[in-house]
Amino acid sequence: MTAALLALVAAAGWGVADFLGGRYSRGGLLVALLGSQAAALVLLAAVVAALGAPPPGPGHLLAAVAAGASELVGVAALYRGSARGPVGVVAPVAAAAPVVPLVVGTASGEVPAPVQVGGLVVAVGGIVLAARGSRAAGTGVPAAVAHGAVSAVGFGGFFVLMAAASEGGIEWALLASRATAVAVLLAVAVGARVLWTARPGTGARARSLPDRRRSAARRAVPGSVLVGALIVVADAAYAAATVVGHLGVVAVLGALHTVVTVGLAGAVLGERVGRVQAVGIAAALAGAAVVVAG
């Protein structure tokens, strides 16, 4: 019960963070991502320093680094696939990420109760349906499926690797994974600036780009701090849940963040929720209730 509740807290935190991050990223995706990840890193560094916990062994740190990299792969594939193909194809495929930890957990001997298995099946199906957009057809479908699959593997890998890293200490697992994400994003930002300034004919545009980015970064600070704090809370809740609960169960419940994001888009922005999405949301919530009760 404790693990399930912690996983639901993680889902709520990730869902709200995804919703807010999507809105803040309209002023620049890289700025929004880097800002929120950096804010999360600062908060985690402060927590680790306050707790004074010694770092774990290299094996656990390596797992945390891999978790951070895997999560970035999932995010990058999801955003790139959504930009180049139908979102209604990319999102449902990516929402199958809990299948990875569910298989890994079962293979390692962590078999949930029969009632929970039924609830997990219903929840995963509901998550996939809830992630569907109103348009699932059009050009670029094969590429969208491929990007969605890569995203699912990336997020699924994060679920598994973070669970392994948390065994050496939750705070250090979170700090190392977030530091990895910030380091990669900084490298991408520096590389993008170098490529931009090296382009012929950029002239004044190249010189004014840093000023525009600094202005965008300043405007994004409050939102980035909020998103970063939500990420820290969600990651911590998920890591704690994996320590005391079944990996597959925790990952499936954590993946309900998609349902939270879709629900917020409908409630706050007035976005229409299609019939398929409504059925998916109801199924996901019903499946989660069965898992918690079981």
Secondary structure, DSSP 4 states (H G I P E B T S, - for coil): -HHHHHHHHHHHHHHHHHHHHHHHGGG-HHHHHHHHHHHHHHHHHHHHHHHTPPP--HHHHHHHHHHHHHHHHHHHHHHHHHHHS-HHHHHHHHTTTTHHHHHHHHHTT-PPPHHHHHHHHHHHHHHHHHT--S---STTHHHHHHHHHHHHHHHHHHHHHHHHHHTT-HHHHHHHHHHHHHHHHHHHHHHHHHHHHHSTT-THHHHHHHHHHHHHHHHHHHHHHHHHHHHHHHHHHHHHHHHHS-HHHHHHHHTTHHHHHHHHHHHHS-PPPPHHHHHHHHHHHHHHHHHHH-
